[in-house]
Amino acid sequence: MLPDENDLVEYGFRRVIITITAILCALLEIVDTTIVNVALNDMRGSLGASLTDIAWVITAYAIANVIIIPMTSWLSKQFGRRNYFATSIVIFTTASFLCGNADNIWELVIFRFIQGLGGGALLVTAQTIITESYPIAKRGMAQAIYGMGVIVGPTLGPPLGGYLVDNFSWPYIFYINIPIGIIATFLTIIYVRSPKYGSKLKANQVDWIGILLLTMFIGSLQFVLEHGQQDDWFDDSLIVLLSVMSVFGLILFIWREMTYEHPIVNLRVLKDGNLRIGTIMTFIMGFGLYGSTFIIPIYTQSVLGFTATDAGLLLIPSSITTGIMMPFIGKMLQNGVPQKYLVTGGFLIFFVYSLWMYLIMTPDTGSEHFFWPLVVRGFGLGLLFVPITTLSLSTLKGKDIADGAAFTGMTRQLGGSFGIAIITTLIARWTQQHRIDLLPNISAIDFKVQERIHGLQQLFISKGFAANEALERAYQMLNMSVTKQATVLSYMDVFIYLGVLFLICVPFVLLIKKGAGKVDVSNVH
C-alpha cells in the first residue's frame, strides 16, 4: 500500500530544519568533488605520488559516486530513508577523517572511494527529501532551494580548498567535513521521516547481478572518461577492454532490470515522458556546468598565471548570480510560467556566454574581463537548473520521485564526466594542430621575427647571459609564445563549440515538449 502523496509534507520550523539539513549534505558532497583539485600538488609532495597516481584521488571518488547514485532509491526503500541518509553521512564523515590521516597515496584513494559511496547517496537522497517535504504546488520553490546548493557547491570548492591549503595543510580540506557531518547526522535522526513503501526484500531476492552489471558499466565508463586522454584513448589496450566491458555491461544491465522482479534500478520510471526529456537535458546541462567550471580555472592558471585561490574566486560572481536567481525562478514556476520558455532562455544565454568568452580570450586577458561573462553564465544556469529538474520530476508520484531523482543525478554527473573528458581531449588535439598551423608564419628571414629574437637576446645578455646562451633562450621564449597562442586558440574553439551545442538544443526543447503535455507543477495531482 503506497502512502498518500502528502504524508511526508512538512510545515513551519520542521520543514526549515529538514531543508537546511538536506542542503548541508548536498553541499558537503558537491564541494568535495572540486575542493581536492587545488590541493593535488601538495598531496603529491607529501605522499610522494606521481601525477598519474594522484589523478586517482579524483577518479576513485567519481567512480564511487556514479555507481551508488542509481542505487540510492532502492537502498532507501530497503533500510528506510532516514536510516540510509544518516548512515551515508556517517560513512562520508568517517571517510573524510581517514582521508586526512592517509599515510600513502593508495590509502587516500581507498578512503576517497568509500567517501564517494557515502557522498553519492547524500546528493540524490537530499533532493528527494526536499521534494517530498514541500506540497506539490511549491515543488518549483523546493527545487530552487536545492539548486542553490548544487550550483554554488562546485564553485565554492576551489577557493575554499585554496584558502585551506595556503593557510593550513591539505588534510584540512577533509577535516572541515567532520563538524558539519556530525551536526547533519543528529538533525537527520531527529527530524527526517521515512516513507513506508512495502516490505523489505530477503537476501535471496536482492538483485546482486544487477548491482554487478551496474558497477561494471558505470565503473568502466567513468575510468575511460577520466583516463582516456592521458592514455591515448583506443591506442591503449586497457581503455579498449574497459570500453567493451562498459558497452556489454550497459546492454546486460538494461536486459536484467527490465526482466527481474525486484530490480536494483527501476528503469520503468523512464516511461514518463517528462523524465525522459529532463534526463537528456540534465546530461547536456552537466556537460556545460562541469565542463565550464573545469576549463576556466585551468585556463587562468596555466595560461594567465593565476594562483589557485584567485582562479577559484573568479567563479564566485557566477555562483552568487545563480543563487540570487533561484528563488525568483522557483516563484515563476509556481505562478505557472512554462518550463520550456525558461529552459530555452537558459540555453540561449549560455550561447551568449560562450560566444563572449570566445571573443575576450587572449594570452593577456585579465580577471576584470571575465566578470560580466561569468555573471551571464550564472543567469543561464539559473534558468536551466530548476526548470529542468522540476520538469523531470513534475509528473512522478510517491516512490517514483526517488527513482527520477536518481536518474537526473546520475545523468548530471555523467554529463560532467563526458564534458571534462571531451574538453581535455579537444584542447590537447587542437593545441597541437594550431601549433602546426602557426609555425609557418614564423620565418627566420622575416624582419619582424628577426627583430623579436634580437630584442629577446639583448634582454638575456643584459641579465648576464653569454651571447650564444641568450640566443638559445630567445628561441625558447619564442617557442613558448607560439605554444601559448596555440593553447589560447584551442580554448577559444572549445567555447565556440560549447555555444553551438547549446544553441542546437533550443529547437529541440521547443519541439519535444509540445508532445509532453502541460508540465506546470501546480497542475500535477
Helices and strands as residue ranges (DSSP letters): H 12-35, G 36-39, H 40-47, H 51-68, G 69-71, H 72-79, H 81-100, H 105-133, G 136-138, H 139-167, H 172-175, H 177-191, G 203-205, H 208-227, G 233-235, H 237-259, G 267-271, H 273-302, H 308-314, H 316-334, H 339-360, H 367-393, H 400-438, G 439-441, H 447-462, H 467-516, G 521-523
